[in-house]
Structure formats: C-alpha cells, structure tokens
C-alpha cells in the first residue's frame, strides 16, 4: 500500500513504511494509543482507566479500559511481531481483571488519573450516559492485541478462542514517515468483530498532575469568579487541595486523615467547568454520614444551582454568576465542615 500527502504545488509526497520498533519504544505505543481511545472501536471510544496496571502476579497490563457498558477491555501492545506467549500473557491478565469489583476498578482509575473523583461519575460524563442508568461493572472482558505484525499462530489461536466464547481481538498497525518527518499509522482488524478497528492496586504510570496556576489559566470569567472565591475560602478555613491530572478535590483535614468535600474541574475536563459534591468521600470516611449528606444535598438543592449527577450533585459554571450565589454556596460548605468536624472520621 502506498500513501501520499499532496504538497502546495500539487505534487505527491510519499510516506514510506518503517518498522515502528526501530525508532520507538513500547511505551511510545502505549502513550500514543492512550491518547487516542477511539482507536479501539469503530465510532466508539474506550475509557482508559489504567496504564501498566500491576496484577497480583506482579506482571503489568499495558492498558486497561472500560467500555460504555462498564465492561473491561484488556489491551496488550507489541511494537513488533507477537511472540508465542502473547496470548498466554493476555489470558493471565484477564484472569486477574475478571475478579475485580467496582471499588477495585475505581481504585485503579483514581491511581492512574490522580483524581479523587470516582470512576462512576467520570464514566457517566465520558460516555454521556443517562444519569438514571445503572451499570453492572465488569460483567465481561474484551481482550485486545495490538501489534505491527500478528503472527499466524496468534491469529489461529485467537480465532479458536473466539469460537469457544472468549472475546479476543487482534489488530495490526503499519507505521509510515515522509521526508518532512510527518508520521501516519494505519490499522487493520485481523481477528474479531468486523466493527472492531477499521481505519490496594497500583499502577506504575500516572498522568501528570495540574496545579493551581495551570488550573486558573484554563478558566473563563465565570470559572475564575467562583474558583478564586473558593481558593480564598479554603485558605481561610485551612482546607487542603489534592490535585489530579485535570482538577482537584477540596479536603477537610483531621489528625488521622482527611475527607473530600467537593471537586473542581476546568473547561477541558470531561466534567466541563464545574463543581461536584463529594458525597461518596463523606459516606466512606465520616461517622453518621447519612445525616451530613442529607443536609448537604438539601441545602444545595435549595440554592438552585446544582443538578443531579448520578450519586452526586454538580454545578456547571457556564452562565453568568452572581456573588450572592457564590456566598450562599460557601456558607453551605462552611456548615458541612462544621458537621463533619462534629461527627469525625470513622477510624478515630
């Protein structure tokens, strides 16, 4: 197959096929596909929740994703040919993933993203699914091999496993470079559904964290008005920020730990420019949490700015905001802080 770009003079400039492994490491392939989750499905995306996920056998899953139905996608990458043990590796990883429940998947996602927000809320925003829709997490797994060359042995064995009911897919990619050092990747689905690819648990890889300056730089005037007020409030109340790859959690500290009160996100986040409540954090860590959450939720609903977001409430900061609305929100937050101080942490 020959590939060309067309220069300003109408001339063809050929892309020449190269071996990906000659100038790239396997981590380069991981990062490339991590940033392009739509690569794995035709007109669909996979939510990547982990990279280099450590299994119970101390092996490492290249990429772990979740589809729109909450099922897992285990991805093994090879920058060259697939060695004979590729499928054995993949099935070993699947045997580990198969036993994970939602809480464990959530832990993997939070370790990977650096965010304290939960996977369920992020998944709902990422796939724009119905708030009322209840997912059954990890009911099944798709197993995906991506390589520059899938050997006949791997193809044949993968097709056999598919016939026996295992959801295995194989994808071959080709790598092209032209004289201007422009790069192109093409891919061909070789085993699996034809809709597939046409055109304490730790991870050793984590997305880079943002910080206050980067966060503020992304905000529009509505966001700056709200978040700068929140930052001043946090300093006065001696609250701490835990920064993730996109946003932050705002936390009340105790002698033996902390609890997240709310989460903030910039416009580039899947959550958009917004504030989310931290009901799960309160429920998990605070004594008599239900009464605190009930108060928190009722007061926010009364202020009229927050809407339902699965198990939490969210305030999308996309309209003109009055200072009295911010003051009202911060007063509610102040009262919630008082209540969690009175109740204390469960482990105290």
C-alpha positions, -999 to 999 in steps of 0.1 A, spaced: 0 0 0 13 34 -10 4 66 10 9 102 -2 3 137 10 -1 165 -16 22 195 -13 14 231 -21 25 225 -57 1 196 -62 29 171 -60 26 137 -43 49 132 -13 52 96 -4 50 81 31 74 53 34 66 23 57 90 18 86 94 -6 114 78 11 144 102 -5 168 133 9 150 127 44 164 101 39 191 99 21 224 68 1 236 60 30 260 57 53 229 30 30 216 12 29 250 12 67 252 0 71 216 -30 47 220 -37 60 255 -42 95 239 -64 81 211 -90 59 228 -113 60 197 -87 38 180 -101 6 196 -136 8 183 -153 20 151 -171 52 160 -168 44 197 -143 52 225 -128 32 253 -123 50 286 -87 42 296 -86 38 333 -51 24 338 -16 20 322 10 -5 334 -15 -19 359 2 -43 384 -15 -77 387 -15 -100 417 14 -119 400 34 -88 397 30 -86 359 19 -54 341 -11 -48 319 -2 -23 292 -36 -5 290 -69 -12 308 -101 3 296 -138 3 303 -165 4 276 -198 23 278 -215 -7 295 -189 -9 323 -172 -40 309 -134 -41 309 -110 -40 279 -76 -55 285 -50 -43 259 -16 -59 252 7 -39 229 36 -52 208 56 -27 187 70 -56 166 58 -92 160 37 -110 185 57 -137 203 41 -171 210 35 -162 247 14 -131 239 -20 -148 243 -9 -165 274 0 -131 289 -33 -117 279 -53 -146 294 -33 -143 326 -42 -106 328 -78 -114 321 -79 -139 349 -68 -111 373 -92 -85 359 -121 -109 360 -121 -109 398 -121 -71 402 -152 -54 415 -162 -17 410 -143 -5 441 -111 -20 428 -116 -6 393 -123 27 409 -90 25 428 -71 17 396 -87 47 379 -80 71 408 -44 59 410 -40 64 372 -58 97 369 -45 112 401 -81 123 407 -102 117 439 -134 118 419 -150 84 414 -150 63 382 -188 61 380 -192 98 377 -163 102 352 -177 73 331 -212 89 330 -198 122 317 -173 105 293 -200 84 276 -228 110 282 -249 82 295 -283 86 312 -280 96 349 -305 70 359 -288 42 340 -273 17 364 -242 -2 352 -232 -37 361 -194 -33 362 -170 -58 348 -196 -85 338 -173 -94 308 -140 -85 293 -127 -79 258 -91 -89 252 -72 -69 226 -38 -75 210 -23 -46 190 9 -53 171 28 -43 140 26 -80 130 2 -106 144 18 -140 136 -3 -168 120 0 -188 153 -16 -160 173 -43 -154 147 -52 -191 146 -53 -195 184 -73 -162 188 -99 -174 163 -102 -207 182 -106 -189 215 -133 -167 199 -152 -198 187 -151 -210 223 -166 -178 236 -136 -157 246 -138 -121 233 -104 -118 217 -94 -93 191 -62 -87 171 -52 -56 153 -22 -50 131 -8 -15 125 16 0 100 38 30 105 47 55 78 70 85 77 76 110 49 105 133 41 90 161 62 90 137 92 52 136 92 40 103 107 10 82 99 -4 50 114 -29 27 96 -46 -3 112 -63 -34 101 -86 -56 121 -74 -92 117 -93 -112 143 -126 -103 159 -158 -85 152 -158 -65 119 -169 -34 138 -137 -35 157 -109 -12 144 -113 -3 108 -94 27 97 -46 -19 470 -39 -20 434 -11 1 419 -1 15 385 34 24 376 22 50 352 2 81 361 -10 112 342 9 144 351 -8 165 378 -21 200 372 -17 228 398 -34 260 409 -18 283 383 -25 259 353 -60 253 366 -68 291 368 -53 297 334 -79 274 318 -109 291 334 -133 316 317 -146 346 337 -174 326 353 -149 299 365 -124 325 378 -151 342 398 -162 310 415 -129 292 419 -109 322 431 -136 327 458 -133 290 467 -95 293 469 -98 322 493 -124 303 514 -101 273 515 -72 293 528 -93 309 555 -108 275 566 -73 258 564 -86 232 538 -62 214 515 -62 207 478 -53 174 462 -45 180 425 -52 154 398 -45 154 361 -73 179 354 -89 191 386 -88 190 424 -105 177 454 -110 201 484 -104 184 517 -110 189 554 -81 175 573 -82 156 606 -55 144 628 -57 109 613 -67 117 577 -89 139 555 -122 139 537 -131 153 503 -158 179 504 -161 188 467 -143 185 434 -134 213 409 -128 209 371 -117 232 343 -134 235 308 -111 210 292 -122 182 316 -149 157 306 -169 171 336 -166 206 320 -161 237 341 -179 226 372 -180 218 409 -191 183 421 -201 172 456 -181 146 475 -209 125 489 -190 92 485 -160 105 503 -182 117 532 -201 84 532 -169 63 532 -150 83 559 -174 102 582 -194 89 612 -232 93 608 -225 102 572 -261 99 560 -273 129 581 -244 150 568 -251 141 532 -288 147 536 -282 182 549 -255 189 522 -278 177 494 -309 195 507 -292 228 511 -276 227 476 -309 218 460 -325 248 477 -299 272 463 -310 262 428 -276 260 411 -268 222 414 -283 194 394 -282 156 397 -251 138 386 -256 101 394 -249 98 432 -237 134 434 -248 169 425 -230 192 401 -228 230 394 -219 236 357 -203 271 356 -214 280 321 -236 311 329 -232 345 345 -229 340 382 -238 364 410 -216 369 440 -245 361 463 -248 326 447 -211 320 455 -216 333 490 -246 310 495 -226 280 483 -196 288 505 -219 292 535 -233 257 529 -198 244 526 -189 260 559 -219 244 576 -209 210 561 -174 214 575 -188 221 610 -209 189 607 -180 167 597 -159 181 624 -185 173 650 -190 137 636 -153 130 630 -136 102 610 -148 66 613 -113 54 622 -108 79 650 
